[in-house]
């Protein structure tokens, strides 16, 4: 089960895709790959991803590293497989 997306979050994702198509695609891929059954509050995970993507678009210092750390944590929680974590980390680094 992937991350649930509210209407507001869908609008934010669409705006993200307009501003930065590559990052929008990455955010979508993470949300679809994420196993929401592994955490008690998948909405919090969604919020973390959304806010971190916004920081990445704004080019805030440390935002890419923060996303990498979040991905590693999601991997430790078994929300993402090790292969998914590795792939997403490569894509985040490429985006930086």
SEFIZA-3560 file (N, C-alpha, C; in Angstrom, 3 decimals):
REM SEFIZA-3560
<numar><xx>0.842</xx><yy>-1.173</yy><zz>0.000</zz><atom>N</atom></numar>
<numar><xx>0.000</xx><yy>0.000</yy><zz>0.000</zz><atom>CA</atom></numar>
<numar><xx>0.891</xx><yy>1.240</yy><zz>0.000</zz><atom>C</atom></numar>
<numar><xx>0.755</xx><yy>2.082</yy><zz>-1.024</zz><atom>N</atom></numar>
<numar><xx>1.579</xx><yy>3.281</yy><zz>-1.120</zz><atom>CA</atom></numar>
<numar><xx>1.057</xx><yy>4.365</yy><zz>-0.175</zz><atom>C</atom></numar>
<numar><xx>1.789</xx><yy>5.471</yy><zz>-0.121</zz><atom>N</atom></numar>
<numar><xx>1.390</xx><yy>6.559</yy><zz>0.768</zz><atom>CA</atom></numar>
<numar><xx>0.068</xx><yy>7.172</yy><zz>0.321</zz><atom>C</atom></numar>
<numar><xx>-0.834</xx><yy>7.411</yy><zz>1.260</zz><atom>N</atom></numar>
<numar><xx>-2.093</xx><yy>8.081</yy><zz>0.908</zz><atom>CA</atom></numar>
<numar><xx>-1.820</xx><yy>9.542</yy><zz>0.550</zz><atom>C</atom></numar>
<numar><xx>-2.568</xx><yy>10.049</yy><zz>-0.414</zz><atom>N</atom></numar>
<numar><xx>-2.380</xx><yy>11.425</yy><zz>-0.864</zz><atom>CA</atom></numar>
<numar><xx>-3.723</xx><yy>12.147</yy><zz>-0.794</zz><atom>C</atom></numar>
<numar><xx>-3.757</xx><yy>13.227</yy><zz>-0.037</zz><atom>N</atom></numar>
<numar><xx>-4.973</xx><yy>14.042</yy><zz>0.049</zz><atom>CA</atom></numar>
<numar><xx>-5.053</xx><yy>14.949</yy><zz>-1.175</zz><atom>C</atom></numar>
<numar><xx>-6.185</xx><yy>15.596</yy><zz>-1.350</zz><atom>N</atom></numar>
<numar><xx>-6.357</xx><yy>16.521</yy><zz>-2.474</zz><atom>CA</atom></numar>
<numar><xx>-5.350</xx><yy>17.667</yy><zz>-2.391</zz><atom>C</atom></numar>
<numar><xx>-5.127</xx><yy>18.178</yy><zz>-1.194</zz><atom>N</atom></numar>
<numar><xx>-4.156</xx><yy>19.260</yy><zz>-1.014</zz><atom>CA</atom></numar>
<numar><xx>-2.753</xx><yy>18.797</yy><zz>-1.381</zz><atom>C</atom></numar>
<numar><xx>-2.414</xx><yy>17.585</yy><zz>-0.960</zz><atom>N</atom></numar>
<numar><xx>-1.097</xx><yy>17.047</yy><zz>-1.270</zz><atom>CA</atom></numar>
<numar><xx>-0.950</xx><yy>16.772</yy><zz>-2.767</zz><atom>C</atom></numar>
<numar><xx>-2.033</xx><yy>16.354</yy><zz>-3.419</zz><atom>N</atom></numar>
<numar><xx>-1.991</xx><yy>16.145</yy><zz>-4.859</zz><atom>CA</atom></numar>
<numar><xx>-1.733</xx><yy>17.463</yy><zz>-5.574</zz><atom>C</atom></numar>
<numar><xx>-2.360</xx><yy>18.524</yy><zz>-5.103</zz><atom>N</atom></numar>
<numar><xx>-2.114</xx><yy>19.845</yy><zz>-5.687</zz><atom>CA</atom></numar>
<numar><xx>-0.662</xx><yy>20.273</yy><zz>-5.471</zz><atom>C</atom></numar>
<numar><xx>-0.134</xx><yy>19.998</yy><zz>-4.290</zz><atom>N</atom></numar>
<numar><xx>1.261</xx><yy>20.334</yy><zz>-4.004</zz><atom>CA</atom></numar>
<numar><xx>2.196</xx><yy>19.525</yy><zz>-4.894</zz><atom>C</atom></numar>
<numar><xx>1.868</xx><yy>18.261</yy><zz>-5.131</zz><atom>N</atom></numar>
<numar><xx>2.688</xx><yy>17.418</yy><zz>-5.995</zz><atom>CA</atom></numar>
<numar><xx>2.657</xx><yy>17.931</yy><zz>-7.432</zz><atom>C</atom></numar>
<numar><xx>1.497</xx><yy>18.332</yy><zz>-7.904</zz><atom>N</atom></numar>
<numar><xx>1.384</xx><yy>18.891</yy><zz>-9.260</zz><atom>CA</atom></numar>
<numar><xx>2.205</xx><yy>20.178</yy><zz>-9.389</zz><atom>C</atom></numar>
<numar><xx>2.146</xx><yy>21.026</yy><zz>-8.362</zz><atom>N</atom></numar>
<numar><xx>2.934</xx><yy>22.257</yy><zz>-8.372</zz><atom>CA</atom></numar>
<numar><xx>4.427</xx><yy>21.932</yy><zz>-8.383</zz><atom>C</atom></numar>
<numar><xx>4.812</xx><yy>20.930</yy><zz>-7.616</zz><atom>N</atom></numar>
<numar><xx>6.199</xx><yy>20.485</yy><zz>-7.595</zz><atom>CA</atom></numar>
<numar><xx>6.633</xx><yy>20.013</yy><zz>-8.977</zz><atom>C</atom></numar>
<numar><xx>5.793</xx><yy>19.251</yy><zz>-9.641</zz><atom>N</atom></numar>
<numar><xx>6.124</xx><yy>18.742</yy><zz>-10.974</zz><atom>CA</atom></numar>
<numar><xx>6.247</xx><yy>19.878</yy><zz>-11.988</zz><atom>C</atom></numar>
<numar><xx>5.467</xx><yy>20.930</yy><zz>-11.829</zz><atom>N</atom></numar>
<numar><xx>5.578</xx><yy>22.076</yy><zz>-12.743</zz><atom>CA</atom></numar>
<numar><xx>6.891</xx><yy>22.822</yy><zz>-12.509</zz><atom>C</atom></numar>
<numar><xx>7.278</xx><yy>22.979</yy><zz>-11.237</zz><atom>N</atom></numar>
<numar><xx>8.493</xx><yy>23.724</yy><zz>-10.901</zz><atom>CA</atom></numar>
<numar><xx>9.752</xx><yy>22.927</yy><zz>-11.227</zz><atom>C</atom></numar>
<numar><xx>9.719</xx><yy>21.636</yy><zz>-10.942</zz><atom>N</atom></numar>
<numar><xx>10.901</xx><yy>20.790</yy><zz>-11.128</zz><atom>CA</atom></numar>
<numar><xx>10.427</xx><yy>19.386</yy><zz>-11.492</zz><atom>C</atom></numar>
<numar><xx>10.267</xx><yy>19.107</yy><zz>-12.791</zz><atom>N</atom></numar>
<numar><xx>9.732</xx><yy>17.812</yy><zz>-13.212</zz><atom>CA</atom></numar>
<numar><xx>10.510</xx><yy>16.604</yy><zz>-12.677</zz><atom>C</atom></numar>
<numar><xx>11.835</xx><yy>16.705</yy><zz>-12.625</zz><atom>N</atom></numar>
<numar><xx>12.631</xx><yy>15.584</yy><zz>-12.123</zz><atom>CA</atom></numar>
<numar><xx>12.348</xx><yy>15.302</yy><zz>-10.654</zz><atom>C</atom></numar>
<numar><xx>12.287</xx><yy>16.359</yy><zz>-9.860</zz><atom>N</atom></numar>
<numar><xx>12.006</xx><yy>16.186</yy><zz>-8.434</zz><atom>CA</atom></numar>
<numar><xx>10.569</xx><yy>15.721</yy><zz>-8.228</zz><atom>C</atom></numar>
<numar><xx>9.655</xx><yy>16.217</yy><zz>-9.037</zz><atom>N</atom></numar>
<numar><xx>8.269</xx><yy>15.769</yy><zz>-8.963</zz><atom>CA</atom></numar>
<numar><xx>8.145</xx><yy>14.287</yy><zz>-9.265</zz><atom>C</atom></numar>
<numar><xx>8.886</xx><yy>13.838</yy><zz>-10.263</zz><atom>N</atom></numar>
<numar><xx>8.882</xx><yy>12.407</yy><zz>-10.600</zz><atom>CA</atom></numar>
<numar><xx>9.480</xx><yy>11.580</yy><zz>-9.465</zz><atom>C</atom></numar>
<numar><xx>10.560</xx><yy>12.072</yy><zz>-8.877</zz><atom>N</atom></numar>
<numar><xx>11.180</xx><yy>11.369</yy><zz>-7.753</zz><atom>CA</atom></numar>
<numar><xx>10.227</xx><yy>11.284</yy><zz>-6.569</zz><atom>C</atom></numar>
<numar><xx>9.565</xx><yy>12.389</yy><zz>-6.228</zz><atom>N</atom></numar>
<numar><xx>8.623</xx><yy>12.394</yy><zz>-5.106</zz><atom>CA</atom></numar>
<numar><xx>7.483</xx><yy>11.411</yy><zz>-5.354</zz><atom>C</atom></numar>
<numar><xx>7.000</xx><yy>11.366</yy><zz>-6.589</zz><atom>N</atom></numar>
<numar><xx>5.932</xx><yy>10.431</yy><zz>-6.936</zz><atom>CA</atom></numar>
<numar><xx>6.413</xx><yy>8.992</yy><zz>-6.811</zz><atom>C</atom></numar>
<numar><xx>7.619</xx><yy>8.722</yy><zz>-7.300</zz><atom>N</atom></numar>
<numar><xx>8.167</xx><yy>7.363</yy><zz>-7.230</zz><atom>CA</atom></numar>
<numar><xx>8.333</xx><yy>6.914</yy><zz>-5.783</zz><atom>C</atom></numar>
<numar><xx>8.810</xx><yy>7.802</yy><zz>-4.923</zz><atom>N</atom></numar>
<numar><xx>8.976</xx><yy>7.458</yy><zz>-3.506</zz><atom>CA</atom></numar>
<numar><xx>7.618</xx><yy>7.159</yy><zz>-2.875</zz><atom>C</atom></numar>
<numar><xx>6.641</xx><yy>8.018</yy><zz>-3.140</zz><atom>N</atom></numar>
<numar><xx>5.307</xx><yy>7.830</yy><zz>-2.556</zz><atom>CA</atom></numar>
<numar><xx>4.680</xx><yy>6.520</yy><zz>-3.006</zz><atom>C</atom></numar>
<numar><xx>4.869</xx><yy>6.166</yy><zz>-4.276</zz><atom>N</atom></numar>
<numar><xx>4.283</xx><yy>4.923</yy><zz>-4.789</zz><atom>CA</atom></numar>
<numar><xx>5.004</xx><yy>3.687</yy><zz>-4.261</zz><atom>C</atom></numar>
<numar><xx>6.308</xx><yy>3.799</yy><zz>-4.044</zz><atom>N</atom></numar>
<numar><xx>7.096</xx><yy>2.661</yy><zz>-3.557</zz><atom>CA</atom></numar>
<numar><xx>6.946</xx><yy>2.452</yy><zz>-2.053</zz><atom>C</atom></numar>
<numar><xx>6.583</xx><yy>3.488</yy><zz>-1.338</zz><atom>N</atom></numar>
<numar><xx>6.524</xx><yy>3.483</yy><zz>0.118</zz><atom>CA</atom></numar>
<numar><xx>5.455</xx><yy>2.511</yy><zz>0.617</zz><atom>C</atom></numar>
<numar><xx>5.843</xx><yy>1.624</yy><zz>1.533</zz><atom>N</atom></numar>
<numar><xx>4.900</xx><yy>0.679</yy><zz>2.125</zz><atom>CA</atom></numar>
<numar><xx>4.318</xx><yy>1.299</yy><zz>3.390</zz><atom>C</atom></numar>
<numar><xx>3.145</xx><yy>1.902</yy><zz>3.242</zz><atom>N</atom></numar>
<numar><xx>2.511</xx><yy>2.629</yy><zz>4.342</zz><atom>CA</atom></numar>
<numar><xx>2.052</xx><yy>1.725</yy><zz>5.476</zz><atom>C</atom></numar>
<numar><xx>1.982</xx><yy>0.418</yy><zz>5.240</zz><atom>N</atom></numar>
<numar><xx>1.548</xx><yy>-0.498</yy><zz>6.297</zz><atom>CA</atom></numar>
<numar><xx>2.621</xx><yy>-0.703</yy><zz>7.365</zz><atom>C</atom></numar>
<numar><xx>3.828</xx><yy>-0.232</yy><zz>7.121</zz><atom>N</atom></numar>
<numar><xx>4.934</xx><yy>-0.448</yy><zz>8.052</zz><atom>CA</atom></numar>
<numar><xx>5.048</xx><yy>0.624</yy><zz>9.134</zz><atom>C</atom></numar>
<numar><xx>4.270</xx><yy>1.688</yy><zz>9.017</zz><atom>N</atom></numar>
<numar><xx>4.334</xx><yy>2.769</yy><zz>10.005</zz><atom>CA</atom></numar>
<numar><xx>2.938</xx><yy>3.077</yy><zz>10.539</zz><atom>C</atom></numar>
<numar><xx>2.899</xx><yy>3.604</yy><zz>11.754</zz><atom>N</atom></numar>
<numar><xx>1.613</xx><yy>3.941</yy><zz>12.369</zz><atom>CA</atom></numar>
<numar><xx>0.983</xx><yy>5.168</yy><zz>11.741</zz><atom>C</atom></numar>
<numar><xx>1.809</xx><yy>6.110</yy><zz>11.297</zz><atom>N</atom></numar>
<numar><xx>1.293</xx><yy>7.379</yy><zz>10.795</zz><atom>CA</atom></numar>
<numar><xx>1.885</xx><yy>7.679</yy><zz>9.414</zz><atom>C</atom></numar>
<numar><xx>1.340</xx><yy>7.078</yy><zz>8.360</zz><atom>N</atom></numar>
<numar><xx>1.874</xx><yy>7.331</yy><zz>7.023</zz><atom>CA</atom></numar>
<numar><xx>1.712</xx><yy>8.783</yy><zz>6.582</zz><atom>C</atom></numar>
<numar><xx>0.748</xx><yy>9.496</yy><zz>7.150</zz><atom>N</atom></numar>
<numar><xx>0.588</xx><yy>10.914</yy><zz>6.805</zz><atom>CA</atom></numar>
<numar><xx>1.816</xx><yy>11.727</yy><zz>7.241</zz><atom>C</atom></numar>
<numar><xx>2.431</xx><yy>11.325</yy><zz>8.342</zz><atom>N</atom></numar>
<numar><xx>3.645</xx><yy>12.012</yy><zz>8.782</zz><atom>CA</atom></numar>
<numar><xx>4.773</xx><yy>11.790</yy><zz>7.777</zz><atom>C</atom></numar>
<numar><xx>4.876</xx><yy>10.580</yy><zz>7.276</zz><atom>N</atom></numar>
<numar><xx>5.897</xx><yy>10.290</yy><zz>6.261</zz><atom>CA</atom></numar>
<numar><xx>5.643</xx><yy>11.135</yy><zz>5.016</zz><atom>C</atom></numar>
<numar><xx>4.390</xx><yy>11.244</yy><zz>4.616</zz><atom>N</atom></numar>
<numar><xx>4.021</xx><yy>12.052</yy><zz>3.455</zz><atom>CA</atom></numar>
<numar><xx>4.410</xx><yy>13.503</yy><zz>3.691</zz><atom>C</atom></numar>
<numar><xx>4.141</xx><yy>14.009</yy><zz>4.891</zz><atom>N</atom></numar>
<numar><xx>4.474</xx><yy>15.387</yy><zz>5.233</zz><atom>CA</atom></numar>
<numar><xx>5.990</xx><yy>15.609</yy><zz>5.208</zz><atom>C</atom></numar>
<numar><xx>6.736</xx><yy>14.665</yy><zz>5.738</zz><atom>N</atom></numar>
<numar><xx>8.197</xx><yy>14.755</yy><zz>5.721</zz><atom>CA</atom></numar>
<numar><xx>8.701</xx><yy>14.852</yy><zz>4.286</zz><atom>C</atom></numar>
<numar><xx>8.194</xx><yy>13.994</yy><zz>3.411</zz><atom>N</atom></numar>
<numar><xx>8.629</xx><yy>14.021</yy><zz>2.012</zz><atom>CA</atom></numar>
<numar><xx>8.244</xx><yy>15.337</yy><zz>1.340</zz><atom>C</atom></numar>
<numar><xx>7.034</xx><yy>15.776</yy><zz>1.583</zz><atom>N</atom></numar>
<numar><xx>6.559</xx><yy>17.015</yy><zz>0.961</zz><atom>CA</atom></numar>
<numar><xx>7.409</xx><yy>18.212</yy><zz>1.385</zz><atom>C</atom></numar>
<numar><xx>7.630</xx><yy>18.350</yy><zz>2.678</zz><atom>N</atom></numar>
<numar><xx>8.402</xx><yy>19.490</yy><zz>3.189</zz><atom>CA</atom></numar>
<numar><xx>9.855</xx><yy>19.437</yy><zz>2.727</zz><atom>C</atom></numar>
<numar><xx>10.423</xx><yy>18.249</yy><zz>2.699</zz><atom>N</atom></numar>
<numar><xx>11.813</xx><yy>18.129</yy><zz>2.272</zz><atom>CA</atom></numar>
<numar><xx>11.954</xx><yy>18.441</yy><zz>0.784</zz><atom>C</atom></numar>
<numar><xx>10.988</xx><yy>18.025</yy><zz>-0.019</zz><atom>N</atom></numar>
<numar><xx>11.012</xx><yy>18.374</yy><zz>-1.445</zz><atom>CA</atom></numar>
<numar><xx>10.920</xx><yy>19.884</yy><zz>-1.633</zz><atom>C</atom></numar>
<numar><xx>10.090</xx><yy>20.528</yy><zz>-0.857</zz><atom>N</atom></numar>
<numar><xx>9.986</xx><yy>21.992</yy><zz>-0.948</zz><atom>CA</atom></numar>
<numar><xx>11.319</xx><yy>22.650</yy><zz>-0.606</zz><atom>C</atom></numar>
<numar><xx>11.978</xx><yy>22.122</yy><zz>0.408</zz><atom>N</atom></numar>
<numar><xx>13.304</xx><yy>22.654</yy><zz>0.775</zz><atom>CA</atom></numar>
<numar><xx>14.309</xx><yy>22.438</yy><zz>-0.355</zz><atom>C</atom></numar>
<numar><xx>14.214</xx><yy>21.288</yy><zz>-1.020</zz><atom>N</atom></numar>
<numar><xx>15.126</xx><yy>21.000</yy><zz>-2.128</zz><atom>CA</atom></numar>
<numar><xx>14.893</xx><yy>21.969</yy><zz>-3.291</zz><atom>C</atom></numar>
<numar><xx>13.637</xx><yy>22.260</yy><zz>-3.595</zz><atom>N</atom></numar>
<numar><xx>13.326</xx><yy>23.203</yy><zz>-4.670</zz><atom>CA</atom></numar>
<numar><xx>13.878</xx><yy>24.590</yy><zz>-4.343</zz><atom>C</atom></numar>
<numar><xx>13.766</xx><yy>24.971</yy><zz>-3.078</zz><atom>N</atom></numar>
<numar><xx>14.254</xx><yy>26.279</yy><zz>-2.640</zz><atom>CA</atom></numar>
<numar><xx>15.781</xx><yy>26.300</yy><zz>-2.517</zz><atom>C</atom></numar>
<numar><xx>16.412</xx><yy>25.161</yy><zz>-2.755</zz><atom>N</atom></numar>
<numar><xx>17.875</xx><yy>25.024</yy><zz>-2.660</zz><atom>CA</atom></numar>
<numar><xx>18.396</xx><yy>25.378</yy><zz>-1.271</zz><atom>C</atom></numar>
<numar><xx>17.617</xx><yy>25.014</yy><zz>-0.245</zz><atom>N</atom></numar>
<numar><xx>18.062</xx><yy>25.265</yy><zz>1.117</zz><atom>CA</atom></numar>
<numar><xx>19.251</xx><yy>24.369</yy><zz>1.432</zz><atom>C</atom></numar>
<numar><xx>20.266</xx><yy>24.930</yy><zz>2.067</zz><atom>N</atom></numar>
<numar><xx>21.433</xx><yy>24.126</yy><zz>2.426</zz><atom>CA</atom></numar>
<numar><xx>21.039</xx><yy>22.925</yy><zz>3.283</zz><atom>C</atom></numar>
<numar><xx>21.576</xx><yy>21.781</yy><zz>2.941</zz><atom>N</atom></numar>
<numar><xx>21.328</xx><yy>20.570</yy><zz>3.704</zz><atom>CA</atom></numar>
<numar><xx>20.060</xx><yy>19.826</yy><zz>3.330</zz><atom>C</atom></numar>
<numar><xx>19.273</xx><yy>20.373</yy><zz>2.421</zz><atom>N</atom></numar>
<numar><xx>17.994</xx><yy>19.735</yy><zz>2.092</zz><atom>CA</atom></numar>
<numar><xx>18.176</xx><yy>18.390</yy><zz>1.387</zz><atom>C</atom></numar>
<numar><xx>19.159</xx><yy>18.294</yy><zz>0.511</zz><atom>N</atom></numar>
<numar><xx>19.382</xx><yy>17.019</yy><zz>-0.178</zz><atom>CA</atom></numar>
<numar><xx>19.876</xx><yy>15.953</yy><zz>0.805</zz><atom>C</atom></numar>
<numar><xx>20.764</xx><yy>16.371</yy><zz>1.694</zz><atom>N</atom></numar>
<numar><xx>21.255</xx><yy>15.433</yy><zz>2.712</zz><atom>CA</atom></numar>
<numar><xx>20.127</xx><yy>15.008</yy><zz>3.646</zz><atom>C</atom></numar>
<numar><xx>19.231</xx><yy>15.938</yy><zz>3.973</zz><atom>N</atom></numar>
<numar><xx>18.078</xx><yy>15.597</yy><zz>4.821</zz><atom>CA</atom></numar>
<numar><xx>17.216</xx><yy>14.543</yy><zz>4.128</zz><atom>C</atom></numar>
<numar><xx>16.983</xx><yy>14.699</yy><zz>2.826</zz><atom>N</atom></numar>
<numar><xx>16.182</xx><yy>13.710</yy><zz>2.092</zz><atom>CA</atom></numar>
<numar><xx>16.876</xx><yy>12.354</yy><zz>2.113</zz><atom>C</atom></numar>
<numar><xx>18.185</xx><yy>12.342</yy><zz>1.936</zz><atom>N</atom></numar>
<numar><xx>18.931</xx><yy>11.082</yy><zz>1.971</zz><atom>CA</atom></numar>
<numar><xx>18.777</xx><yy>10.420</yy><zz>3.341</zz><atom>C</atom></numar>
<numar><xx>18.845</xx><yy>11.196</yy><zz>4.402</zz><atom>N</atom></numar>
<numar><xx>18.684</xx><yy>10.645</yy><zz>5.750</zz><atom>CA</atom></numar>
<numar><xx>17.267</xx><yy>10.113</yy><zz>5.965</zz><atom>C</atom></numar>
<numar><xx>16.278</xx><yy>10.828</yy><zz>5.450</zz><atom>N</atom></numar>
<numar><xx>14.892</xx><yy>10.355</yy><zz>5.566</zz><atom>CA</atom></numar>
<numar><xx>14.714</xx><yy>9.032</yy><zz>4.816</zz><atom>C</atom></numar>
<numar><xx>15.275</xx><yy>8.953</yy><zz>3.623</zz><atom>N</atom></numar>
<numar><xx>15.181</xx><yy>7.716</yy><zz>2.841</zz><atom>CA</atom></numar>
<numar><xx>15.829</xx><yy>6.556</yy><zz>3.587</zz><atom>C</atom></numar>
<numar><xx>16.991</xx><yy>6.797</yy><zz>4.188</zz><atom>N</atom></numar>
<numar><xx>17.667</xx><yy>5.752</yy><zz>4.952</zz><atom>CA</atom></numar>
<numar><xx>16.802</xx><yy>5.304</yy><zz>6.137</zz><atom>C</atom></numar>
<numar><xx>16.172</xx><yy>6.256</yy><zz>6.807</zz><atom>N</atom></numar>
<numar><xx>15.288</xx><yy>5.922</yy><zz>7.923</zz><atom>CA</atom></numar>
<numar><xx>14.093</xx><yy>5.110</yy><zz>7.449</zz><atom>C</atom></numar>
<numar><xx>13.488</xx><yy>5.513</yy><zz>6.332</zz><atom>N</atom></numar>
<numar><xx>12.358</xx><yy>4.757</yy><zz>5.792</zz><atom>CA</atom></numar>
<numar><xx>12.786</xx><yy>3.339</yy><zz>5.415</zz><atom>C</atom></numar>
<numar><xx>14.039</xx><yy>3.199</yy><zz>4.969</zz><atom>N</atom></numar>
<numar><xx>14.562</xx><yy>1.865</yy><zz>4.678</zz><atom>CA</atom></numar>
<numar><xx>14.704</xx><yy>1.029</yy><zz>5.947</zz><atom>C</atom></numar>
<numar><xx>15.186</xx><yy>1.639</yy><zz>7.017</zz><atom>N</atom></numar>
<numar><xx>15.325</xx><yy>0.934</yy><zz>8.291</zz><atom>CA</atom></numar>
<numar><xx>13.979</xx><yy>0.495</yy><zz>8.845</zz><atom>C</atom></numar>
<numar><xx>12.942</xx><yy>1.267</yy><zz>8.528</zz><atom>N</atom></numar>
<numar><xx>11.586</xx><yy>0.922</yy><zz>8.972</zz><atom>CA</atom></numar>
<numar><xx>10.917</xx><yy>-0.085</yy><zz>8.038</zz><atom>C</atom></numar>
<numar><xx>11.638</xx><yy>-0.499</yy><zz>7.006</zz><atom>N</atom></numar>
<numar><xx>11.140</xx><yy>-1.431</yy><zz>5.979</zz><atom>CA</atom></numar>
<numar><xx>9.986</xx><yy>-0.859</yy><zz>5.163</zz><atom>C</atom></numar>
<numar><xx>9.919</xx><yy>0.458</yy><zz>5.097</zz><atom>N</atom></numar>
<numar><xx>8.918</xx><yy>1.115</yy><zz>4.245</zz><atom>CA</atom></numar>
<numar><xx>9.380</xx><yy>1.135</yy><zz>2.795</zz><atom>C</atom></numar>
<numar><xx>10.692</xx><yy>1.078</yy><zz>2.611</zz><atom>N</atom></numar>
<numar><xx>11.319</xx><yy>0.992</yy><zz>1.299</zz><atom>CA</atom></numar>
<numar><xx>12.331</xx><yy>-0.140</yy><zz>1.347</zz><atom>C</atom></numar>
<numar><xx>12.517</xx><yy>-0.812</yy><zz>0.220</zz><atom>N</atom></numar>
<numar><xx>13.517</xx><yy>-1.881</yy><zz>0.171</zz><atom>CA</atom></numar>
<numar><xx>14.910</xx><yy>-1.268</yy><zz>0.070</zz><atom>C</atom></numar>
<numar><xx>15.942</xx><yy>-2.040</yy><zz>0.395</zz><atom>N</atom></numar>
<numar><xx>17.309</xx><yy>-1.523</yy><zz>0.238</zz><atom>CA</atom></numar>
<numar><xx>17.600</xx><yy>-1.071</yy><zz>-1.204</zz><atom>C</atom></numar>
<numar><xx>17.091</xx><yy>-1.789</yy><zz>-2.177</zz><atom>N</atom></numar>
<numar><xx>17.305</xx><yy>-1.400</yy><zz>-3.577</zz><atom>CA</atom></numar>
<numar><xx>16.622</xx><yy>-0.069</yy><zz>-3.886</zz><atom>C</atom></numar>
<numar><xx>15.418</xx><yy>0.115</yy><zz>-3.365</zz><atom>N</atom></numar>
<numar><xx>14.707</xx><yy>1.375</yy><zz>-3.583</zz><atom>CA</atom></numar>
<numar><xx>15.447</xx><yy>2.527</yy><zz>-2.923</zz><atom>C</atom></numar>
<numar><xx>15.905</xx><yy>2.315</yy><zz>-1.692</zz><atom>N</atom></numar>
<numar><xx>16.643</xx><yy>3.359</yy><zz>-0.983</zz><atom>CA</atom></numar>
<numar><xx>17.875</xx><yy>3.752</yy><zz>-1.783</zz><atom>C</atom></numar>
<numar><xx>18.626</xx><yy>2.767</yy><zz>-2.259</zz><atom>N</atom></numar>
<numar><xx>19.835</xx><yy>3.056</yy><zz>-3.041</zz><atom>CA</atom></numar>
<numar><xx>19.504</xx><yy>3.844</yy><zz>-4.297</zz><atom>C</atom></numar>
<numar><xx>18.477</xx><yy>3.405</yy><zz>-5.017</zz><atom>N</atom></numar>
<numar><xx>18.082</xx><yy>4.092</yy><zz>-6.250</zz><atom>CA</atom></numar>
<numar><xx>17.659</xx><yy>5.526</yy><zz>-5.971</zz><atom>C</atom></numar>
<numar><xx>16.827</xx><yy>5.714</yy><zz>-4.950</zz><atom>N</atom></numar>
<numar><xx>16.348</xx><yy>7.063</yy><zz>-4.643</zz><atom>CA</atom></numar>
<numar><xx>17.483</xx><yy>7.967</yy><zz>-4.180</zz><atom>C</atom></numar>
<numar><xx>18.427</xx><yy>7.431</yy><zz>-3.421</zz><atom>N</atom></numar>
<numar><xx>19.567</xx><yy>8.227</yy><zz>-2.969</zz><atom>CA</atom></numar>
<numar><xx>20.412</xx><yy>8.681</yy><zz>-4.165</zz><atom>C</atom></numar>
<numar><xx>20.623</xx><yy>7.782</yy><zz>-5.120</zz><atom>N</atom></numar>
<numar><xx>21.360</xx><yy>8.158</yy><zz>-6.338</zz><atom>CA</atom></numar>
<numar><xx>20.628</xx><yy>9.295</yy><zz>-7.056</zz><atom>C</atom></numar>
<numar><xx>19.326</xx><yy>9.187</yy><zz>-7.141</zz><atom>N</atom></numar>
<numar><xx>18.534</xx><yy>10.209</yy><zz>-7.830</zz><atom>CA</atom></numar>
<numar><xx>18.564</xx><yy>11.541</yy><zz>-7.082</zz><atom>C</atom></numar>
<numar><xx>18.534</xx><yy>11.505</yy><zz>-5.748</zz><atom>N</atom></numar>
<numar><xx>18.629</xx><yy>12.745</yy><zz>-4.963</zz><atom>CA</atom></numar>
<numar><xx>19.992</xx><yy>13.393</yy><zz>-5.182</zz><atom>C</atom></numar>
<numar><xx>21.027</xx><yy>12.607</yy><zz>-5.155</zz><atom>N</atom></numar>
<numar><xx>22.383</xx><yy>13.149</yy><zz>-5.360</zz><atom>CA</atom></numar>
<numar><xx>22.528</xx><yy>13.742</yy><zz>-6.764</zz><atom>C</atom></numar>
<numar><xx>21.938</xx><yy>13.089</yy><zz>-7.735</zz><atom>N</atom></numar>
<numar><xx>21.976</xx><yy>13.598</yy><zz>-9.105</zz><atom>CA</atom></numar>
<numar><xx>21.238</xx><yy>14.939</yy><zz>-9.191</zz><atom>C</atom></numar>
<numar><xx>20.189</xx><yy>15.076</yy><zz>-8.424</zz><atom>N</atom></numar>
<numar><xx>19.408</xx><yy>16.306</yy><zz>-8.430</zz><atom>CA</atom></numar>
<numar><xx>20.197</xx><yy>17.468</yy><zz>-7.807</zz><atom>C</atom></numar>
<numar><xx>21.032</xx><yy>17.144</yy><zz>-6.831</zz><atom>N</atom></numar>
<numar><xx>21.814</xx><yy>18.175</yy><zz>-6.139</zz><atom>CA</atom></numar>
<numar><xx>22.766</xx><yy>18.811</yy><zz>-7.118</zz><atom>C</atom></numar>
//
